[in-house]
Amino acid sequence: MFNIVIFGAPGSGKGTQSEKLIDEYGLFHISTGEVLRDHIARGTELGKIADSFISQGQLIPDDLMVDILANVLDSNQETTKGVIFDGFPRTIPQAKALKKMLEERNSKVHAVVGLEVDDNELVDRLLKRGRQSGRSDDNLETINQRLKVYHDQTSPLRDYYLSEGKYHSIHGSGSIDDIFTTIKQSLERADKD
């Protein structure tokens, strides 16, 4: 299995690029945001707990997210060439928990695709997405809180994965296809490591 973490601030294009990676490499996409929104929409117990954090712009507790991901991964492990983790990990403890969970399954994270986009562009993208999709968490107050949480808690992952030799910095502005071409070139190098 070839496992990728797609990493970046809210609005950096993780979902868009994940779709292209799925089509190109036949990978299974695990989006923590989609998994959580599904639980919220269905009104599950997990959804209620998750919503209490998400509506405040906060991260879901680590142990809860690892359990959710392990369940999704185990359900799809036999039918996939690899996985794209989208929206997880978001903290160094989560990265360590993901590493442990994958090691227990004789696997690992092979590459981390880091989409790097300026904050002003991120805010513009998220406000536009909110107008188009009606997502309630794409409003200026929540966006600013999510970016603050990202910078405080998630951006240190860049250095963590750089130290492991897995981080591939990708300039996340420009055309979707140009960004994807750069990602593919980085992954081809990672696949040879």
N, C-alpha and C positions, 0 to 999 in steps of 0.2 A: 504494500500500500504506500502511496505517495501522499503525504499529508501536508497541507498548507494552512498557515494562519494568515488571513488577510487582515491587515492592521491599519488603523487610521482614525482620525477624529470623526464624529458624526457629520455626515454629508460629504465625506471624502471620496465616495464612489465605490465603497466596498461591495454593495449589492450588485451594482452594474457590472463591475469587473468579475465578481464571482460568477455571474451568469455566463460570461464569456469563457471563463475557466472551465465551467461545467461542460459547455458545448465542445471545447477544444480537447479536454483531457478525460472526459467521462467521469468526473469526480462527483461525490455526493456532497451536497451543500448543507451544512448545519449552521443556520443563522439563529443565534440566541434570541435576537429581536423577534423573528418570525415565530419561533417556538413559544416565546413568552406571550406575544400578542394573540396567538391561537388559544393558549390557556385562558387568557383574560377574556377573550370573546366568548369562549365556552363556559365561563364562570366557574372553572374548576377551583379547588382549594388553592392550588399552586398559583393560578391566575389571580386570585384575590390577594395573596401575599405579594406576588410580583407587582401588581398594580399599585400597592401601597408604597413601594419604593420608586417605581418608574414615574408615577405622577408627581413625585417630588424631585425628579431629575437625579435620583440616587442609583447606585449599583445594587444588583441583587446579591445577597450573601453568597460567599464562595462555595460553601459546602452544598448549598441548594443548586447552584449552577453546575457544579461538577457531577452531582447525581443525575441531573437532567441530561447532560451531555453524554454521560456513560450509557444511559438508557437508550438514547437515540443512536449512538455509535454501535452498541451491541445489536440493536434491531436491524442495522443495515450493513454490518461488517462483511457478511458473506457475499453481498451482491455489488460491491463497489471496488473500484481500482484505487480509491483513496478518498480523502475528505478535505473539504475546505471548511475551516473553522472561521466563521464570520461573527465578530462581536465578542469573541472569547479567545484568549484570556484578555482581561482588562487591567489586571494588576499582576505584580510579580508573584505573590502567593498563588494566584490562579494559574500562572504559567508553570509554576512548580507542580501544582496539583495536576495540570494537564499532562505534563511530562511523566509524572508517576502513573497516571491512569493509562497512558499509552504504553509505557514500559510493561505494565501488567498484562497488556495485550500484545506484547512483542512487537511494538511499533514505536514511532517517534514523530516529532515535527521535523519535516525535511527542509522547509523554507518558510520564512516570514516575509510576506509582501507588505511593505510599509508605504501606504499612499500618503504623501505629504502635500498638504494644501494650506494656504494662508487662511487665517481665521476670518478675515473679512469676506473672502470668497465662500467659506463654509457657511457663514450666517446667511449670505445671499441665497445660496443653494437651498438651505433648509427652509427659509421663509417661502421660497418659490415652491418647494415640494409640499409644504403645508397648505398653500393655497390650492395646489393641484389635487392633492390626495385627501385633504381634510384631516390629516393626522393631527391629533390634539397636542402631541408633544412637540410639534414644529411651530412654536410661537416664540417670540423674542426672549421672554423671561426664561422659559425652560431651555431654550437653545443656549443662552449665556451660562446657565447653571450646568448644562451638560458639557459645554466646552471647558468650564472651570474644573469639573470633575475629571475630564479627560486629561487636562494638563497636569493636575495635581496627582492623579492616581494611575493613569494609563500610560502617559508618555514615557515614564521611566522604563517601560518594557522595551523601548527602542534600544537602550544601552544593554539591557539584560540579553536580548537576542543578538545584538552586535557582539557581545562577549562570547556567545556560543557559536559565532560565525554563521548564523542563519538569517540575519536581517538583510533584506534587499530594499534599499531606499528607492522609491519610485516617485518622480515628480507627478503629482496627481492633477495638475491643471493642463488643459489642452483638449485635443480631440480624444474621444473614448477609444478609437482604434489605435491612435499613436501611443496612448498610455498602455493599452493591452499588448502592443508589439514589444514595448520595453519590458513589461512583466514576463512575457514569453522568453525573451532573451535571458532574463535573470534566472528563470526557472530551469532553462536548459543548462546553465552553469551549475545550478544547485543539484540537478539530477545526476551530474557527473561526479559530484563530491561524495 
